[in-house]
């Protein structure tokens, strides 16, 4: 029903407007008596065999929603009824910001992909905390944090620490987003020396709390083997809790979408099926080269149960969906969980 009727209607409108319209619809329907139970009956798979123990946390199942969908933590309680095992909110920055000028979100229908250059648009730290205080405790919540666009390079770490300290009581794990191609000074955020400084600072802040929260690093799919080796060394050196592989790509190789259309769209991070192989290769390299020394959350191009199993076989411990959720609909989560039980 979703792909035959709902998706064609939604895809006939501007992607960003549809995103917010969908949010409103899910929130409205969830308030109508009986709809939450209906969503759960349609999409939730409950089985102890699906549980995963990771970072000292118990995930109901290994299928999560990636950051970027529920940026401001307004829908996670309702999205819990669609079968996810965990949801990552954000990217959250200290101050609210508009992000990049519109239009900044584009579908590549022939490729089952999306290009975005949103630029960390979000309502800021305080707005996220206000929403997270409404947490009904149904799912594990991850907090994806970043820096404000206007922040000076010497203050990047301060931005991450502000988000980390403020969100600490409200999320179960953290993700340092240093790999989004749509923010300024991307090079510094991927410099190993800077990452050492950033991770050490966040870990020191973590140690001041009675309960420490797992900290993960989200990396780009465009890193070469030398850079991936540096990531492995970095994790060994800092005892970081894990990696999310991977973010969106700036690569446009092998797309069915015409060059003219790509030129018209311009820059941005590409997600969806076009990055499936690229992200799986990164997962496999990290897992094999490190001898599975740290947990990996696999994300990128998961549009079917087979795609998710491929990520897990490559070395991922958990998986996340985003673009696949948009193209395939909420039944995708159930399909993956059912396949895992088989």
C-alpha positions in Angstrom: 0.0 0.0 0.0 2.8 2.5 0.9 4.8 2.0 -2.3 1.7 1.6 -4.5 -0.4 4.5 -3.2 1.1 6.6 -0.5 4.7 7.1 -1.8 3.6 8.3 -5.3 1.5 11.0 -3.7 4.2 12.1 -1.3 6.8 12.0 -4.0 4.8 14.4 -6.2 5.6 17.2 -3.7 8.7 19.1 -2.5 10.8 16.7 -0.3 11.3 19.0 2.6 7.6 20.1 2.7 6.6 16.4 2.6 8.9 15.6 5.4 7.2 18.0 7.8 3.7 17.0 6.4 4.5 13.4 7.2 5.6 14.4 10.7 2.3 16.1 11.3 0.3 13.2 10.0 2.1 10.7 12.2 1.6 12.9 15.2 -2.0 13.5 14.5 -2.8 9.8 13.8 -1.0 8.7 16.9 -3.3 10.9 19.0 -6.4 9.1 17.6 -7.5 6.2 19.8 -6.6 2.9 18.3 -4.0 4.1 15.8 -1.0 3.4 18.1 -2.2 -0.1 18.6 -2.8 -0.5 14.8 0.7 0.7 14.0 2.2 -1.7 16.5 0.1 -4.6 15.1 1.3 -3.8 11.6 4.9 -3.1 12.2 6.3 -4.2 15.5 8.0 -7.6 15.9 8.4 -8.6 19.6 10.9 -11.4 20.2 13.7 -11.9 22.7 15.9 -13.4 20.0 16.1 -10.0 18.4 17.6 -8.3 21.5 21.2 -7.1 21.2 23.5 -6.2 24.1 25.9 -3.4 23.1 27.7 -0.6 25.0 26.1 -1.9 28.2 22.6 -1.3 26.6 19.9 -3.7 25.7 18.4 -3.0 22.3 14.9 -4.5 21.6 16.1 -5.3 18.1 19.1 -4.2 16.0 17.2 -1.9 13.5 17.4 1.8 14.3 16.4 5.1 12.7 19.4 7.2 11.7 20.0 10.8 12.7 18.5 13.5 10.5 15.0 12.3 10.4 13.8 13.4 13.9 16.3 16.3 14.3 14.5 18.0 17.1 13.3 14.9 19.0 9.6 15.7 18.4 8.5 12.3 17.0 10.5 9.6 18.6 7.7 8.5 21.0 5.4 8.0 18.0 8.1 6.4 15.8 8.5 3.8 18.5 5.3 2.2 17.3 6.9 1.5 13.9 9.1 -1.3 15.1 12.5 0.4 15.6 14.9 -0.9 18.2 16.4 2.5 18.8 16.2 6.1 17.4 18.9 8.7 17.0 17.9 12.3 17.3 19.7 15.3 15.9 22.1 16.5 14.7 21.7 18.9 17.6 23.8 22.1 17.8 24.0 24.4 20.8 22.1 27.2 19.2 19.1 27.0 16.8 20.1 27.5 13.2 18.2 27.7 9.8 20.8 25.6 8.0 21.6 26.1 4.3 19.3 28.1 1.9 16.4 26.1 0.3 16.0 24.1 -1.9 18.4 21.8 -0.2 16.8 18.3 -0.3 16.4 16.4 -3.6 15.2 12.9 -4.6 17.1 10.8 -7.1 14.2 8.5 -7.9 15.9 6.4 -10.5 18.7 5.7 -8.0 16.6 5.4 -4.9 18.7 8.1 -3.4 18.5 11.5 -1.8 20.9 14.4 -1.9 20.8 16.8 1.0 22.7 19.9 2.0 20.5 20.8 5.0 23.4 22.1 7.0 22.5 21.0 10.5 19.1 22.9 10.5 17.7 22.4 14.0 15.9 24.2 16.8 18.9 24.0 19.2 19.8 22.3 22.4 17.1 23.7 24.7 14.3 22.7 22.3 15.6 19.2 22.0 15.8 18.8 25.8 12.3 20.1 26.2 11.1 17.3 23.9 13.4 14.6 25.4 11.8 15.3 28.8 8.6 13.8 27.3 10.4 10.4 26.7 8.1 7.5 27.6 11.1 5.1 27.8 9.9 2.9 25.0 13.2 2.9 23.1 16.9 3.6 23.4 17.6 7.1 22.2 20.9 8.3 20.7 22.0 11.9 20.7 23.8 13.0 17.5 25.7 16.2 18.3 27.6 18.8 16.2 28.8 22.4 16.0 27.0 25.5 14.9 27.9 26.8 11.4 29.1 30.1 12.7 31.3 28.7 15.5 35.0 29.6 15.1 37.4 26.7 14.7 39.0 27.3 18.1 35.5 26.8 19.7 34.4 23.6 17.9 35.1 21.4 20.9 33.2 23.9 23.2 30.1 23.3 21.0 30.3 19.6 21.3 30.9 19.7 25.0 27.9 22.1 25.5 25.6 19.6 23.7 27.2 16.6 25.5 26.8 18.0 29.0 23.3 19.2 28.5 21.9 16.1 26.8 23.7 13.6 29.0 20.7 13.0 31.3 18.3 12.5 28.4 19.9 10.1 25.9 21.4 6.6 26.1 24.4 7.1 23.8 26.2 9.9 22.0 27.4 10.3 18.4 30.0 12.8 17.5 29.0 13.9 14.0 32.3 15.0 12.4 31.7 13.7 8.9 28.7 15.6 7.5 29.7 17.1 4.1 27.3 20.0 4.5 29.1 21.9 7.3 32.0 24.3 7.1 35.6 23.4 8.0 35.0 19.8 7.2 38.8 19.2 6.9 39.5 20.1 10.6 36.7 17.8 11.8 38.4 14.9 10.1 42.0 15.7 11.2 43.3 13.0 13.5 45.0 15.4 15.9 41.8 17.4 16.3 39.7 14.2 16.7 42.0 13.1 19.5 41.4 16.5 21.2 37.7 16.3 20.7 37.2 12.7 21.9 39.5 13.2 24.9 37.6 16.3 25.9 34.2 14.6 25.6 35.4 11.6 27.5 36.7 13.8 30.3 33.3 15.4 30.6 31.7 11.9 30.5 33.8 10.9 33.5 32.3 13.6 35.6 28.8 12.0 35.6 27.8 9.2 37.9 26.8 7.1 34.9 29.0 7.2 31.8 27.3 7.2 28.4 28.7 5.4 25.3 30.3 7.7 22.8 30.5 6.8 19.1 32.1 8.5 16.1 30.2 8.9 12.8 32.5 8.6 9.8 32.3 9.3 6.1 32.1 6.5 3.5 34.7 8.3 1.3 37.7 7.6 3.6 40.5 5.6 2.0 42.3 2.7 3.6 45.0 4.9 5.2 42.3 7.1 6.7 40.4 4.1 7.9 43.6 2.7 9.5 43.9 6.1 11.3 40.3 5.6 12.6 41.2 2.2 13.9 44.3 3.6 15.6 42.2 6.5 17.0 39.7 4.1 18.6 42.4 2.0 20.1 44.2 5.1 21.5 41.0 6.6 23.0 39.0 3.5 23.9 36.1 5.0 22.0 32.9 2.9 22.3 32.3 2.4 18.6 31.7 3.8 15.1 28.8 4.6 12.9 29.6 3.8 9.3 28.7 5.7 7.4 27.5 9.2 6.7 26.5 10.5 3.3 28.9 10.6 0.4 30.0 13.4 -2.0 30.8 10.8 -4.7 28.5 10.8 -7.7 30.0 7.8 -9.5 27.7 5.4 -11.4 24.4 7.2 -10.9 21.5 6.7 -13.3 20.5 10.4 -12.7 21.7 12.5 -15.6 24.8 14.8 -15.2 22.6 17.7 -16.2 20.2 17.0 -13.3 23.1 16.5 -10.9 24.6 19.8 -11.9 21.3 21.5 -11.4 21.1 20.0 -7.9 24.6 21.0 -6.9 26.6 19.9 -3.9 25.3 17.9 -0.9 25.6 14.5 0.7 24.2 11.5 -1.2 22.4 8.8 0.7 20.3 5.7 -0.2 21.0 2.8 -2.5 24.0 4.4 -4.3 26.1 4.2 -1.2 25.1 0.7 -0.1 28.3 -1.0 -1.4 30.6 1.9 -0.3 29.4 1.8 3.3 29.4 -2.0 3.5 33.1 -2.0 2.3 33.9 0.5 5.1 32.2 -1.7 7.7 34.0 -4.8 6.4 37.4 -3.1 6.3 37.0 -1.8 9.9 35.8 -5.1 11.2 38.4 -7.2 9.5 41.4 -4.9 10.0 40.7 -4.3 13.7 39.8 -8.0 14.3 36.3 -6.7 15.4 37.9 -4.7 18.2 34.9 -2.3 18.5 31.2 -2.2 17.8 30.0 -0.8 14.5 26.5 0.5 13.6 26.0 0.1 9.9 24.0 2.6 7.8 23.8 3.4 4.1 21.7 2.0 1.4 19.5 -0.4 3.4 16.4 -0.8 1.3 15.6 -4.4 2.0 16.1 -7.2 4.6 18.9 -8.5 2.4 20.7 -5.2 2.5 20.5 -5.2 6.3 21.8 -8.8 6.6 24.7 -7.8 4.2 25.7 -5.1 6.6 25.5 -7.4 9.6 27.5 -10.1 7.8 30.2 -7.5 7.0 30.7 -6.8 10.7 28.0 -4.4 11.8 26.4 -5.1 15.2 23.4 -2.9 14.6 21.9 -1.2 11.5 20.2 2.1 10.9 17.8 3.2 8.1 16.8 6.6 6.8 16.5 6.9 3.0 15.3 3.3 2.8 12.6 4.1 5.3 11.4 6.9 3.0 11.5 4.8 -0.2 10.3 1.5 1.2 8.0 2.6 4.0 7.7 1.4 7.6 7.2 -2.2 6.6 11.0 -2.3 6.0 11.7 -2.5 9.7 9.4 -5.5 10.1 10.9 -7.2 7.1 14.4 -6.9 8.5 13.4 -8.2 11.9 11.5 -11.1 10.4 14.5 -12.0 8.3 16.7 -11.9 11.3 14.5 -14.4 13.1 14.7 -16.8 10.2 
